[in-house]
Amino acid sequence: MPIADSDGTAIYYERHGSGPAILFVHGSGGHHAAWWQQVAALREEFTVLTVNLRGFGKSDSSMAEFDGQDFPGDVVAVLDQEDITDAMLVGQSIGSVAALRAGLLRPERVTSVVLGHSLGGISHPELRELAAADRAEAVRLPVIDRLLTKPFQRERADLTFLFQQMGTFNVARMQDLRNLDTDGPTLDEIRASGVRVAFLAGEKDAVLGVKTVTRAHELLPGSHLEIVPDAPHSMYWETPERYNAAVARLRRTLTAPKEAA
């Protein structure tokens, strides 16, 4: 059972396949098994790593409380343990914040970061205002309607049920993830790191709007933007074929030469 040591905390992770490395960082209701549709589709071409942040899945959950500021170190611990030097980190929702911070902590191990359905905690006044407006609209909806479309919920009651069950394996909850995006990186800090950034979003994301993500892309020169048609916030679960294709395309094209890092 692969375990990485993150400053004394045992972090569970898995490694599948071979080839260029992709490390997935789950959101607040996920863990390593949430990526089952990605592992099966991508492991023939890529090394696919999935991690449980502390408090999630099979990682150490014994602490009395959780601090989001510790999560990037959990990702870094896996990169160090596996001695990976060319990873593309792919975050989902709040996991994107941990992914971006991890990339900035270890730019020698990370060539690119994909911010899935998230601004990655970037510190910028205009983006904070836009994201806050999106959240104000999202909280009017039941949680499940923010994450999956209603047609999917009707037509795939089985996968909707499984999606909801995923979070029951976690001790940490959304309210425990305090401070994760406190003092987030500035645009200048991201540019200076040499880590390339892509924004990956769904056209039907009810949590973070396309307008907000597009504006973030405009403000970060050199970033990439992927808007997937008819996809919701949990695109990786509801429309995995389109999500997997986007991730594979980014892994093939986004990697910066190590000399430029």
C-alpha positions, 0 to 999 in steps of 0.5 A, a space after each residue: 500500500 503506497 504511503 507518503 509521509 507529509 510532515 508526519 502525516 500518512 498520505 495514501 496514494 495510488 500509481 497506475 500505468 506508465 508514461 508522462 505523469 498526471 496526478 489528480 487532486 480530488 475535491 471536497 467530496 472525493 478521494 482516490 477512488 473517485 477517479 475510477 473513470 479517469 484511471 481506466 481511460 488514461 493509464 495506457 498512455 500516462 502514469 496516473 496518480 491519485 491521492 487522498 488528502 489528509 482527512 480523506 479516504 485512506 489517508 490519516 484522518 486521526 487529527 482533531 481538526 484539518 487545515 487546508 494549508 496542509 493539503 499542498 504538502 500532501 501532494 508534494 509528499 507524493 511527488 517527492 516519494 515517487 521522484 516525479 519531475 514532470 507532473 501535470 497536476 489536475 485539481 477538481 474544484 477545491 482540490 485545484 487550490 491544493 494543486 496550484 499551491 503544490 505546483 508553486 512549492 515544487 516547480 522542479 517537479 511540476 510542469 503544469 497545473 490544470 485548475 478544474 472548475 476553480 480559480 485555484 485560490 488566485 489572489 486578485 480583486 476582480 476574480 474574487 468579486 466574480 467568484 463571490 457572485 457565482 457562489 451567491 447564485 450557486 447556494 440557492 440550489 440544492 448541493 447535488 444540483 450544483 454538481 450534477 445536471 438534473 437530466 443526469 440525476 434522472 437518467 443515471 440514478 445509480 451513478 448519482 447515488 454512488 457519487 453521493 456515497 463517495 463522500 461518506 468515506 471521508 472524515 474531513 468535510 467542506 467546513 473543515 477546509 478553512 484557510 485553503 485559499 487564504 493568501 493565495 498566489 498572485 498572478 505575478 507569482 504564478 508567472 514567475 514560477 514557470 509552471 503553466 496553468 490551464 483552466 478547465 471548466 464545464 459550460 453548465 457549471 453551476 458553481 463557477 461560471 464560464 465568464 469568471 473562468 474566461 476572465 481568469 484566463 485573460 488575466 493570466 498571460 500564457 494560460 490555457 482555457 478549455 470550456 467543455 460543452 454541456 458539462 457540469 461542475 463534476 464533469 469528471 463524473 458525469 461526462 468522463 469521455 469529454 473530460 478525459 479527452 481534455 485532460 489527455 490533450 492538455 498533458 500532450 500539449 501543455 508541458 513546458 520544456 524543463 530548461 525553461 522552468 
